[in-house]
Amino acid sequence: MIYLDHAAATPVLPDVLQAMEPYFLHDFFNPSAAYLPAKKVAADYEAAKATIAHAVGAKASDLVITAGATEANNLAFTALDTKLWRADFVRRSQRAEALGTESIFLDAGLGFSSTSYAGTRAEPSLRDEPVRSGRNIRVENPNHFMHQKKQNSVPNASVLYLITEHDSVRRVAEAYSGEPIRVLSNGLIDLDDLRNRITDETELISVALVNNELGTIQPLADVAQIIREVKIDRMKRGVKRQLLLHSDASQALSLLDINVARLGVDLLTLNAAKVYGPKGVGALYVSHEANLHPLSLGGGQENGLRSGTENVPGVIGFAKAVELSKKHLAFNRKKYASWKKILLEELEDYELINRKHSLDNFIVLCYNGIDAERLIFLFEDKGVYLATGAACAASKGVRSHVLKAIGLSDTQINGSLRISLGETNTEEQLHEAAKIINEVVRSEKRRVNG
């Protein structure tokens, strides 16, 4: 097998699995328990959080551990001002009290509290706290949350998001009537369009550090500078509304030297599954400028923002994966750049889509006039695995909104493939992969052209 889809998933490295193993077998204790073995596990958990945080120039207390990047992205949007939901919340709390149950809140898709991240664990108040809209967990339609704005408009919660964002950002932003920021043909954010779209109502701007389909590295420092200028202007005019910058850095952690201060972000999403750590583990960096609201209630873990028994093995594995990624960052960048050059030299008759400003392990190709989805199955028959775009979109047969946003035609989009290199690869594999891809594409062109 030659696996060329590391942007979709990475294997857990042996050293990562070894670090996690004791916390499944021996050190399995609940970190919230009072006895000494549990306290030792709690200390290990906090040390692991510190390792993850240090990798992005933050402290352990700045992180909220989540079940992955999707949850972290959703949690970031709770920083929006939701005070205008108070009346509806009080009405529902009174009804819940009358029924003696909290299920009504879940059925309504509502979350609780206005817990500041910087605060300590606090019991939520059913009468006094604002509430934000959320997905109705019993609704069969998976797009319910995306269309929530049609049922409940959220005044004064203005969002801007890059049009090429992952659906876990795009759909939440749309739920808050967010407006997309254009990108240029090279996939980079249109900074002029960003400037023109920011108004006094804008509260949150979301721009991924690295795009998950193109590998495009966005100039976040430039985005942050524009935001600083807007905030200074607002201050002079007495406008007190917050303006936060969120970025999904899921694809970036293993190949970029990330520092939250240099990037100028208030909220940063991280994902263990993209850095050779376990799936189902992520984190959200939260600056002191952002006040978040929990998506669910419970025991008050993670400063009340992410209740539930801590995923100790997952966080230990995440920390080890981050540690290894940072240790080998320079070597891996050089290695992937070399491998990318090999493929681009040996592959035939393609159009390179992401020519500049992308991670060294991303290659997006177009075979115009050829059905890329059919190619994927033909490659698989030969033992080569790659993608047509984001895994979640490709599995549903959805045409890439990212490729459309950079101006590709429908035929170009239909013929586009994403190759993402990683630790499962060798140089010998890449020579073999280029040979197989060329043979399959030549055969398919003969079939199409008769």
PyMOL commands that set and color helices and strands:
alter all, ss='L'
color gray80, all
select helices_A, chain A and resi 14-20+22-25+36-54+60-62+69-79+83-99+103-107+148-150+167-175+191-197+220-237+260-263+272-274+312-327+329-346+372-381+391-394+401-405+410-414+427-449
alter helices_A, ss='H'
color red, helices_A
select strands_A, chain A and resi 2-3+63-66+158-162+179-181+202-206+244-248+267-271+282-286+351-352+362-366+384-385+416-420
alter strands_A, ss='S'
color yellow, strands_A
deselect
rebuild
show_as cartoon
